[in-house]
Amino acid sequence: MTPAPASALPSLSITPDATPHPTIAPSATSEPTGAATTAPQVTPTGRILFTAIAPMASIAYVYVMDADGSGRVNLTGPRGGGAPAWSPDGTMVAFVRNDGIWVMHADGLHAREIRHDPSMVEEWPVWSPDGRQIAYLESPVCGLCSIGMTSALNIMNSDGSGLRKLTDTPSDDRPAWSPDGQTIVFGGRSDDPPTSANGLQSIRLDGSGLHQLTNGPDASAAWSPDGRLAFLRGATTAADGTVLYSLVETNSDGSSPRVVSLPIVIEAPLAWSPDGEWIAIAGATSLSTLRAGQWDIWITRPDGRGLVAITNTKDQGEGSPSWN
């Protein structure tokens, strides 16, 4: 899922906003399913990166906040950025800026570009569990686009050296590195309406073992620290063709899927908390709110309990969470 464009937000702020952002209760709509749940009784810990963008804006910004929604800081300043990802030790952030892959320190300082091909669009960087490599997707710039275009799933060292292509994928979905660092899961076909051929794919780092991991119209895979897999499955389709997703949790091999219907309209991608007890996801209380670009970051237990919004910003949308 390609991140939305970006936003006209304030420039870099070094002083965090100490005011926690209020939660909002899901409203009754015809699109989401399931029942509203209560706020978590135990406050999750850690920090969440996310992308913020104002409706109709052309520049996005990478923010960081505490897991309760407080302490928001713009890390990318007026130059913007998107699709952030924590390094495993939490000291570095990979992100996208101007169709290239950048890295910066966790405080937003010393940002530098490590990969950019002017003929390509690079997106969705993710770190290997040992922090030595970064996987990402690469596709031709729009001027070279064609029907049936695929993206390359690439791997490089964390300094941008040692680039190699792993495989092609028709999906522009964020890849997910397994906790043991041996395989990467990525999206399959993007048929609309989705079919079973949209199942998640798995491949080893040497390019072998490519196989379809799930059989549903699935996207946005994320691994828990203990090896569980969560992803989004196209459950229904709105009248205008918008795919409405359910949250799914499975074993590491894709078996024993457990479908969780949440009372919000979900936007990919998603992220696990470091302790594996929570999932962060972008979403909105109604399809019209989502279309207006006013989605929030929500957290939930993997079974759907404790669903609560930790951002509540009316003039922008927040998405693409990464938790450390």
JOHU-V57637 format. One record per residue. N is the residue number from 1. OMEGA is omega in whole degrees, 0 to 359 (999 if undefined). Layout:
N,OMEGA  N,OMEGA
This chain:
1,181  2,181  3,178  4,178  5,188  6,197  7,179  8,182  9,181  10,179  11,187  12,178  13,181  14,180  15,181  16,172  17,187  18,183  19,178  20,179  21,185  22,176  23,178  24,181  25,178  26,178  27,181  28,177  29,179  30,184  31,183  32,175  33,180  34,182  35,177  36,181  37,184  38,180  39,182  40,179  41,177  42,184  43,177  44,181  45,178  46,181  47,181  48,169  49,175  50,176  51,178  52,180  53,177  54,178  55,177  56,179  57,182  58,180  59,176  60,182  61,176  62,178  63,169  64,177  65,171  66,186  67,175  68,178  69,181  70,173  71,182  72,177  73,173  74,183  75,188  76,175  77,186  78,181  79,174  80,181  81,181  82,176  83,184  84,177  85,177  86,163  87,184  88,181  89,176  90,182  91,185  92,177  93,170  94,180  95,180  96,174  97,177  98,177  99,177  100,178  101,179  102,169  103,177  104,174  105,185  106,177  107,179  108,182  109,175  110,177  111,179  112,179  113,179  114,179  115,173  116,173  117,184  118,179  119,186  120,171  121,177  122,183  123,175  124,174  125,175  126,183  127,170  128,182  129,178  130,177  131,184  132,184  133,176  134,172  135,180  136,177  137,180  138,180  139,180  140,176  141,190  142,180  143,179  144,184  145,175  146,178  147,181  148,180  149,178  150,173  151,173  152,171  153,186  154,173  155,175  156,173  157,186  158,175  159,179  160,179  161,173  162,183  163,173  164,179  165,180  166,179  167,173  168,176  169,175  170,183  171,172  172,185  173,180  174,178  175,182  176,181  177,180  178,182  179,179  180,176  181,186  182,183  183,174  184,176  185,182  186,185  187,176  188,181  189,182  190,179  191,177  192,6  193,184  194,177  195,180  196,179  197,177  198,183  199,177  200,180  201,178  202,180  203,176  204,184  205,177  206,179  207,180  208,173  209,179  210,178  211,178  212,186  213,179  214,185  215,181  216,174  217,196  218,182  219,169  220,179  221,175  222,181  223,170  224,179  225,181  226,171  227,173  228,182  229,174  230,179  231,179  232,178  233,177  234,185  235,179  236,179  237,179  238,184  239,181  240,179  241,178  242,179  243,177  244,190  245,165  246,175  247,180  248,174  249,180  250,167  251,186  252,180  253,180  254,182  255,177  256,180  257,177  258,184  259,180  260,177  261,181  262,182  263,176  264,173  265,190  266,176  267,179  268,359  269,179  270,183  271,175  272,170  273,182  274,179  275,178  276,183  277,186  278,173  279,174  280,184  281,175  282,179  283,181  284,183  285,178  286,179  287,179  288,177  289,178  290,180  291,180  292,178  293,183  294,178  295,183  296,169  297,177  298,170  299,181  300,167  301,180  302,179  303,178  304,178  305,173  306,181  307,180  308,176  309,179  310,166  311,179  312,184  313,186  314,185  315,179  316,175  317,179  318,181  319,177  320,182  321,171  322,191  323,176  324,999
